[in-house]
């Protein structure tokens, strides 16, 4: 592949609701750009990011195709973190969906300029107007329709260019012929033209004054305002087409180049670890070489690829780069660009471009590569925290090690995947974004590594404590020839009031009934006795133990004897002191649209949650519900919230406390 300079590069992430047509749009654009006659079959739902460079008009557009389902949000966040602009795809059949709103919010968070593309225009009863109205209702006057469809005899025959106020009709060879706007489209042209003029007028005080004075803007004025403001994200063009017919692709590709920014119009700042000064990279090809690794691909057949974005300078094969965190030099023998799942070698990559390194040992996602003379660090892209935990094990016990190693490889690729050993409950846990996410992980393990992972609900880490008091004694006495064993303790056990600690120990022995040198052994016996409670064998917490009396033998007493006596005494005391089971409680936050609050509150009530408060979030019209909820009822909550809110709920939780189990 030829080398492209920074000003000829566009890095565009394709976002939208699952099933909106993102992958088929990328396929259609690539088909037009490569003049491929091959039509793609029904696309499979994307679960991983793919990079697809598209060459158009002497430019390279690096398309980052990501999943629509937010179960795979880590893939989306990694792509958005290195993109310079976005295309938000909306299904014309379904209109603005939850995934549309989430995509828009993510663009706002990362300050990404965007184009909205409406698919399915070849379907006769699809309403482009309804999509535009839905967008305007949500996002206001920044919405600027660039085109709208022409339909005749239930066929998608062309489009009207709102800027030029001209119609264009497709010919059989895919080219267009300019024509007058049909009479039946004049009303729609007026509506869309007004929306476009409003968007342009909002870009400056001068334009706003002229707009209210009834003046019109020239085509040159409109295009100049669009070039500046689309690139800044203050105007959002709305375009449309048909992916299956590959119509609308020429204008979309042309407008990506015309209106979306090249990397050097964006900012990028790191830290020089030697000088502790900011390093303003800003995709300047003349500055020291730096790059950021934003994605790792692990594949049993093609090996490991580290995807990176050149943040400054020009990186070439044969370069020596430096990892300032590990203090390790990395020799680059070959540079690649990814084309979907295939790698193509390239000689050099300029600032702003996206490339890949193959099989570099120790290179991980979020690593910064720079020069030893100018060691730079870039902040890691923030990734969503996984809250869905499931117990996992190999279907064939002989493959436990293989499963764990394979899962760790997937965790290198997917930063929202976390593996944890829960020794207390003798289980291994895998954390993901959702049950669907973890099921997709199981599917990938089967397909890529030929190992079956079973998933189950995790065991909950209960505790035990006491509500009453007990006064007991225990005499450990054993004679078996030679020295015997003798340890005698009297203890009082009561609640300590501190459930964060297993026990508090004190001794009030008088007169040397129990010699001081045995006090540590007694405490060891108490500590051992708290490891498994009398009700269900869970650890004991929140008890106060007072050793107040006992006796010893000058020959037969030993540390082991007093330790055993203390353990047995505690076991007896716990049974007599009204033992109870404690369950872990989480502090839960659920962010939900106002109209879904009642449904969510009802669901939380079923799960024995206590609502602690509700706070409105002014910027997005949502409510943040704060609650305390037992861990035992958290399992499956993500799936249920997704179901009852149409995927609009977001939740997070953290451990709060233990309290007496109450199943009422």
N, C-alpha and C positions, 0 to 999 in steps of 0.2 A: 504493500500500500504506500502511496506517495506521502510525503511529509507536508503537513499543513501548519502555517503560521498562526499565531494566537488569534488574529483578527478574522481568520477564516474558519474558526471553530465555534460550534454551538453545542452546549451540553444541556440536554432537555430531558427531564423526567416525565413520563406519561402516567398520569394519575386518574383515579375515578373509581366509581362503584364496581364491585365484582360483576362481570358480565356486561359491562357497558360497551365493550368492543376495543379495549386498549391494545391487546396483542394483535387482533386482526387489523387494526389501524397501522401498527408498526409494520406488519407484513405487507399491507397495501402500499405504504410509502416506499418500502424497500423494493417492492415489485415494480413500481413506477420508475424508481431511480435506476434500477438495473435492467429495465425493459424486459423483465421476466414474464413469460406467458403462463407460468405455473400458478394456478389459483390455490390458495391454502384451504385445507379442509377445516371443519369446525374446530376452532382452537380449544386446547385444553386449558383449564384454569391455571394461571401462573401462580407458583408458590415460591419462586426465587427470582431475584433480580437477574436480568440479562442485559448486556450492553450490545447494541446494534448500531454500528457506524453506517450512516447513509451519506453517500456522496452526491451533492447537488449543486450545480452552478458554481463549480470550483470551490465549494465549501465542504466541510465535513460536519455533519450533525450527529453527535454521539447521543443516540436515543437510549435512555435508561428505562427499560420496560419492567415494571414492578407489579406485584400482586395487587388486586383490588381489595381482597378480604383483609381486614385489619387484624386478623389472626396472625398475619405475617408482617406485622408493622415494623419489625426490625429491618426487613429488606427495604421497606419504603423509606425509613428514616436514614439508612445508609446512603440510598440513592439521592434523596432530597438534600442531604448534607453536602454533596459534591456537585449537584446540578446548579446551573446558572439561570434556569427558567423551567417552566412547566407547561404541559398541555393537559388540561382537565377534560377527559372524555365523558360525555353524557349520552346515554342511550335516548334517542328520540322517542322510542316506544315508552320508556319508563319515566322520562323527565328527571328533574332534580331529585336525587336520592341521598340517603344518609352518607354514602361514600363520597358523593359530590361535596357535601358540606365539610366532611373531614379533610378531603383533599384541599379545599379552599383554605381551611384553618391551618393546614400544614404549610401552605404557600405563604400565608400571613406570618406564621412563626419564623420562617426562614427568609422572609422578605424576597420571595421569588416572583418576578414578573410572570404572567401566564396568558395563554390563549385557551379559550373554551372551544372545544370541537364537539358538535352534535352529530352523532352517527345515525344510521338507519333511514336516511332521507329517501331511499328507494321504496320504502313502505308507504303506501298512499295515505293511510289515515294517521300518520305521524304528524304532530303539530310542532313545527319549529317555533311558531309564535308563543305557544304555551311554555316552552322551555325558556325563551327570552324573558317572558313575563315573570316566571318563577325566579330567575336569576336577579331581575331588577327588584323584585320584592325583597329578596334577601340582601342584596349587595348595593342597591341604589344606582346612582347615575354613572358609575364607572363602567357599566356594561355597555359595550359598543358593538352592535351587530354589523359585521362587514359584508355579509352575504345572506341571501335567503333563497330557498329552492323554487324552481319552476317545475310545475307538474302539469302534464297534459295527457288525457286519456289514461289516467292512473299510472303514468310513468314519470320518472325523474329525468327530465330532458335537459335541464340546465339550471342556471342560477342568475340572480341579479346582484351585480356589484353595487353596494349601497353608496360607496364613495364616488364612483364614476356615474352612478345612476344609469347604468347600461346593463342590458341582458346579455348572457353568453350561453350559447347552446352547444351541446356536445355533438360531434360527428362520430361516425362509425369507427374512425381510426383513433378516437380519444382526444382529438384536437377540438378547439372551440371556435365558434363563429359569433362575432358580435352582432347584436340586433337591438331593435328598440324594445323597451319594457312593455310587455303585453298589458292591455287595458285592465285585465282582471287582477294584475299584480300592483297596480298603481296605489291602491289603498295601503297595502302592506309596505310598499316602498316609502310612503309618507310616514308611516309609523316608525319604521326602522331608521329612516333618515333623521327623524326628530330625536330618536334615542342617541344616534351617533353624534348629532350636533350638540346635544346636551352634554355628552361626555367630553367633547372637545372644548365646549364653552367653560367647563369646570376647571380647565387646566391653567387659566390665567385670568386676572382681573380685567385685562383689556378685552379678551374674548368674551367674558361674561357680560361686560357692558354692551359690547356690540350685539351679542345674542339677544339681550333684552330690548335693544333698540330695533330689533327686527332685521338686522343685517345678516347676510349669508357669508360663509367662508369659502374661499377658493379651494380648488382641489389641492394645490400646493400647500396652502396653509393647513388644511386638514391633515395631509400626509406628514408635514413637518411636526405638527403637534402630536400625531400618533407615534412617530418615530421616537420622540423624546419620552412621552408619557407611558407608552406600552413598555418600554425598556425599564422605566422606573416603577412600573406596577400600578400606576394611578389610572390607567385605562386598560380594560380587559376586552380584547376583541372576541367576538363570538362568530365562529365559522361553522361550516357544516359539510356533509358529504355522505357517500356510501362506501363503506369498506369493501363490501363484496363486489361492487362494480368498479372499485378503484376510481371513483369520481370525487373530486374535491381535493385530491392529493397534490396536484400541481400548485394550486393557490396556497394550500397549507404549507408546503415545503418552501415556496417563495416567500411567504410572510414570516416563517420562522427565521429565515436569513435576514429579511428586511427589517423586522421589528424587535426580535428578541436579542438580548445583548450577547456579545462575545465575552469570553472570560475577563479580558483586560478592562471591561467596563464594570467589573465587580471588584469587591475588596477581599483581601485575605491577609490575616495577620497572625504571626507566630511569635515565639520568644527565642531570642538568641541566648542559649544557656551559658555561654561564656561571659557575655557582657551584661546579661539580665536586662537587655533592652528589647523593645518591640522590634520585630522584623516585619516590615511592611512589604510583603511579597507582591500582592496585587497582580499576580500572573504576569509579571514583568520578565520578559525573556532575557533581559540584560543583567538581571541580578543573579546571585549565587544559586546553584541548583538546589531545589528542595522539592519533596514530593510527600504526599500523604496516602497511606494505604487504607482504603475505605472498605475493602471487601476481600474475603478469603474464599476460594473455591477448593474443596477437597473432593477428589474423584479417584476411585480405585483404578480407573483405566487411564485417564489422562494425567493424573497426579495433582499436585498442588499449584494453584495460580494465585498470586497476590495482585489484586487490582488496585491501581493507584491513580491519583490525579497529580499532574505536574503543577506545583504551586508557583514556581519561579524557575528561570533559567531554561536551558535546553538539555534534556537528558539523552545520552547516546549509549549505544552498545559499546562496551569496553570501559565505561565510566566506573570509578570507585566511589561508592556512596557510603554514608556513615549513619549508624543508628546511635544517637546520642544517649539514649536510655541504657542500652546494653553495652555501649562503648565498643561496638563491633563494626568493622569495615565490611562492606558487601561489594563484591566484584560482580558487575553486570556483564554477562557474556552475551545474552540475547534479550532484545526487547520485543514485546508483542502488543498487538491490539486484539481484543476479543471481538469476535463476530458471532454473537449468540454463544454457543458452547464450543466454538472452534477458535483457535488462536492463529494469528497471522503475523509473521515476523516483520519488523520495521526497524529502520536504521536509527531514527531519533524521534523524539517527541518534544514539542515546544510547550511552553507554559500554557496551562489551561487544558491541555489534551489529557485523554484518559488512556492508560496502557496497562500492561500486565507483566509480571515477572514470574518465571517458572521455577518451582522446586527450590526456593531459597529457604534454607533451614533456619528456623527460629523467627522468621518474619511473620508478624501477626497483624490482624486488623487493628487500626488506629496507630500503627507505628509511623513515625516521621523519618524520612530519609533526607539527608542533607550532605554537606561536605564537612570534613573534619575541621577545616579552617573556619567555617561558619555553621556551627551546629545549632540547628533550629528545632523547636518543638511546636507542633500545632495541637490545639485542644481536640480531644476525641469527640466525635459526634455523639450527642446524647441519645441513648437507646432506652426504650420503654422497659420498665421493670416487669419481669414475669411473675405473676401471682398464682397461676394455676399449677398446683402440685399434684402429681400422681405417683404412686408406687410403681416401680417397674422391675421386671426380671425377665430372664431369657426363657422362652418356651421350652427349650432344651437346657437343662441345668449345666450340661457340659460346655455350653457356649456363653456362660456368664462373663468370662474374661473378654471374649470376642465382642460381645454386646457392649460392654463398658468402653472398650477401646474405640469401637465404631461410633458410639454415642459421643465420645469426647471429640472425635473428628468432626462430627456434625456441629458440635458446640463451637468449634473453631470457625465454622462458616456462619453460624447463627448466634449472634450475641444475646438474643432473647431466650436462649436455651441454657439451662443451668442444671448441673448434676450435683447431687448432695448425698452424702452418706449419713443417715440418721441411726447412729449406733444405739441410742437409747431404745428405740422401737424396733431395732433389727430390721431395718428396711433401707432401700436405696430409693431416692426420690429424684424425679426429673421435673423441673419447672419450665413452663412455657407460658405463652400469652393466653391460650385457651385449650379446651379439650380437642378442638378441631386441629389446632396447631400441633399438639402432641400426637394426634392420630396421623397427621401428615408426616411427622418425624418417624413414626413406626413404619409407615409405608415406604419412606425413603431408605430406612435401614434394610428393609426386605429387598428393595430393588437394587440398591447400590452395594450392600455388604452381605446380602444373603443370610441375614440373621433375623429371627422373629422376636419382637419385643412385646411382652404382655403388659397391659396397664390396668391398675386397680386403684380404688379409692385408698388414700393414705391412712395409716393408723394415726390416731390423735394422741399426743403426748399428755396424758392426764397426770395428776398428782394426787397424793392423799395427805390429809391432815386430821387434826382432832378438834372437837368442840368442847370437850370436858377435861377433867383432870383425873389423875390416878396416882396412888401411892403404892408402890410394889417393892418387893425384895426378891432377890434370886441368889441362891447359894450353889455355886458350881463346885462339886466335891467328887473326886474320883481317886480311887486307890488301886494301883495295879502292879504292886511290887516296886521297891525302890521309892524314889520321890513320887508323891501323889500330886494331885492338882486341887488347889483350893482358892476360890475367889468368892467373896460375899459382898453384895452391894444392896443398898436401899436407895431408891430414887423416887423423886416426885416429878411427874410429867404434866405439863399444862400448855395451852396455846401461847406462842410467843408474840403473835400479832404481826409477824413479819414473814409473809409468804414468799419473799425473794430469797430466803435462806433456809437451808434444811433444818438447822437446829441452832439453839444457843445453849451452851453448857456452862454450868457453874458448880462449884463444890463448896459445901458448908460443913464439911466433916470436922468434928472436934475430938480432941483427945487422941488423935492418931489411930482411930478405929480402922481407917484405910490409910496405909502409909502413902505419903505424897508421891513417892516414886512410881506408884501405880495409877495416879490420876491420868497421865497420858494414855495408858492402856484402856482405861474406862472410856475416855473420850473416843478412842479408836473404835471401841465396841459400839458406842452410840452412833458414830458415823456409818459404820457398817450396817447397823440396824435400820437406818433411814433409807437405805438403797432400795428396799422393797417393802411396801406397806401391807397391812393385814387384809385389805379388802380385795385388791386385784393385782397386787405385786408392783404397783407404780411407786416411784420415789416419794418419800415423805418430806413435807416441808412445814415450816411454821410451828415448830415445837420448842418448848423450853424444858431442859432436863437439869434437875438439881440432885447431885450426889450428896446425900446428907449423912449417911451412916453405912456401916458394914463391918466386916471383920476380916482378919487375915491369919495366916499360919506361918510361923517362923521358918518352916522348912518347905512346905508344899505350895505356898503362894507364889505366883509368877505373873508376868505380864499377860501371857496367853490365857491364864485362868481368869483374870479380872476382865480381860477383853470379852471372853465368852460369857461371863456372868452379866456384863453390861448389855450385850446384844440380846440375851434371852430375857433380861428384865425389861428392856424396852419393848420387845415384842409383846410381852404380857401387858405392859402398861398401855400400849396403843389400843389393844383390843378392849380395854376397860374404860378408855377415855373418849368414847363416842366418836369413832373414826368416821370420816366422810370423804367422798370423792370430790376432787377439785377439777374443773375443766378450764382449759386455756381460753381466754377471751381476747378477741382482736378489736382494735379500733378501726372501724370501716368508714370509708368515704365513698359515696356514690354520686357522680355528677350526671344529671338527667334533665331532659327538657321538662318545662313546667307542666305540660299536659300528660306526662307519664308519671308524675310524682305519686299519685294515688295507687297506681298499679305496683310501683316499686315498694311503697310503704307496706302494702298488703303482703307482698312476697317476703319482705324482711320480717314482718310480724310472724309469718309461718315458720320462719327460721329462728325464732326466739330472740330476735334482735331487740335491743332497747334503743329507741330513737333519742339521741342526745341534743339534736338541734338541726335547723335548716338555714342555710345562708344563700341568698340569691347572688348569682354572678352576673353583674350588670352588662358585661361586654358581650355575652352570648345568650342571654335570656334563659339560662339554666339555673337549676337549684342544686346546691351541694348538700346532700343528706349526710349527717354524721351520726354514727350508731356504734353500739357495742354489741358484738355478736360472737357466739361460741364457735370455736374452730370446727367443732363437730358438725355444724350446719353450713360451713362455708363451701364444702365440696359441691361442685356443679353450679355455683352461684353465677359464674360468668356466663355460662350457656343459657341459664334461665333469664338473666337480665337482658342478654342479647335478644332472646325470643320475645319478651314482653315489651321491649322498647324499640323493636325493629333495628337493633344494633346501635342505638344511640346512647346507651348508658356506658359510662366509664367508671371503673372502681379501683380502689387501692386499699390495702390494709397493712397493719403491722401489729405485732404482739403487744398487748396492753397489760394483762394481769391474769392471775388465776383466781377463780372464785368457786364457791360450793355449787356443784352441779344441780341445776333445777330444770327438770324436764316438763314442768307444768306450763 
